[in-house]
């Protein structure tokens, strides 16, 4: 039974990857708005109904790791090491998963370019990120005993979701991520910038 289940899961993963690869190739070649889901299914050699079992919307074809990203964020808080704070658990998880170089993955640049040039995908990505933010706020609330809608919980969830975008454009993303979380942990008053006399025009 375990062998059968393992083969079934591998087959599902292969189908998802084939659909994701086909979608990315077709969208990049022809433009996102010029490709229908039926064409993606045909290119991956699967039935249209199979495509929708794996990806409920056209936009979701571009974001194959959506569920994994959310599960990872939740697990980082829920399964953190004994004595580790929620803040440090999120910092370490985001450094490990969201600051990796992608130079060895030629499809990464294609994916980024596709999303940045397609308003529908930009909107989907934003809504996807907000869904993750809600799930993260819920698990932070469980871990801290606070309500999920108090500003300290929603603020930390929002900050954690925005930090990767701020860090990824830096020369050293992991160091930038640590600096961002240091700012959250210790406040502006402890930063070098706060020690510099302000100038006024």
N, C-alpha and C positions, 0 to 999 in steps of 0.2 A: 504493500500500500504506500509506503514511504517513497519507493522508487517511482511508482505511478504518479504520486502527487508532485514529486520533484520534476518529473518530465513535463507535467502539465504546467507547472509554474514557469519552467524554462521556455516552453512553447509560447506562453502568454507574454513573457518578457521579450522574446524574439519578435513576436507580432507587433508589440508596442514600438519596439525599436525600428522595425521596418516601416511602420506608418510614420513615425517621427522623422526618420531619414528622408522618406519620400516627400513628405510635406515640406520639409526645409528646403530640399532641392528644387521642387516645383515652385514654391513661393519665391525663392531667390531668383530663379530663371525667368518666371513669367509675371511676377508681382502677386502679392497676396490676394488682391481683389479679383484677379483674373483666373484663379484656380478654385474649382469647386471640390467639395469633399469626395464626390464620386470619382473624380480624376485621381485623387490621392489614394483612394482605396484600390483602384485599378492598378496604379503604379506599384503598390505594395502587394498586389495579387491577393487581396482579401475581399470579402463581401462588404458591402456598405454597412450592413447591420453589425458586422464584426468591428468595423471602425468605431461605430457609436457605442459599442460596449466598452471600448477602451478610452475613447475621447468623446465626451458628450457634446462638445461644441467644436467648431472649426478653429477657434482661437486656442483651445486647449491642446491642439496638435503641436503647437510651437513650444508649449511649456510642459514637457514630459515629466519634469521633476517636481511639479507643483505639490503633490501629496507628500513626497519625501521631504521637501523643505519644511512643511508645516509639522510633520511628525518629528523631524529632527529638533526643531525649536522647542516643541512640547517636551520631548524626552530630555533635552538639555537641562530643563528646570526640574522636571519630575524625578529624574534619575541622577541628579547631581550627587557628587561625593559627600559623605557625611562631613558636616562642618563648613562646606563650601556655600558661600552666599549665592542667592539668585543672580545678583549682578555679575559676579565673577563667572558663574556658570554660563551665562549668556555671552559674556565677553569671550571666553575661551572657545565656546562653540562657534561663534561668528568668525573668530580668527581662523579656526581650523577649516571652516567650510566656505567662507565667503571672501577670503583674501588670497586664495590660491592662484598662482599664475596659470594662464590658459594658453601659453605659447605653443604647447605640444598638441593642442586640439584645434585643427584648422576650422572646424565647424563652429567654434565659439564666436569667432569674429563675424562669421556669416549670420549667426543667430542674433548677435547684438545689432548688426547693421539692419537686419530685417525688422526687428522690433522698433528700433529708433526711427525707421523710415515709414512705419505703418501706424497711423493714428488708432486704428481699431485694436492693434496689439498693445500699443502703449496704454490704452484705456483698460484693456483686460489685465495687463500686468499690474496696474495700479489697484484694480479691484481685487485681484488675487492677493496682493500684498496686504490689503486691508482685512481680508478674511484671515490671513495668517496672524495679523495683529490681534484680532478678536480671540483667536484660539490661544495665543500667547498670554493675553491679559487674563484669560480664564484660568490658565495653569499657574500664573503668578499669584492670582488671588487664592487659589487652593494652597499654594506653598506658604503664603504669608498670613493666611487667615483674614485677609481684608476683602472687601467687596470688589467685584470685578470692575465696577464703574467709578471707583474713587480716583482722583487725579494722580496719586502716586503710582497706582497700578497701570492705568491707561497711559500715563506719561512714560513709564519705563518700557512698556510694550511698544509705544510709538517710537521712542528713541532707538530701541534695539532694531526695529525694522528699517529705520532711516540710516543708521550708522554705516552699513555696508556701502551704500551709494556715496557717502561722504569719504569713506576710506579708500575706495577702489581707484580713485583718480590720483592718489598720492604716490610719491616715488617709492615709499615703503608702506604698503597697506597694513601689514600687521602692527607696525609701530603707530600708525595713524589710528587704528582701531583702539589700541591701548590708551592713547591720548584722549580719545573721545570718551571712553569709559572712565578714565581718571577724572575728566571734567565733571561727569555725572556723579561720581562718587565723592569727590572732594570740593567741587564747586569752583566758580570762577576766581574766588579770592586766593586760592592756592596756586594758580597758574602764573607762569612768568609774565604773561601779558598784563596781569593785574598789578604787578609790581612796577610796571613802567608808567611814569607820569603821563597822564592824558594830555593831549594837545587839543586846542580848540581853534577853529578857523577865525 
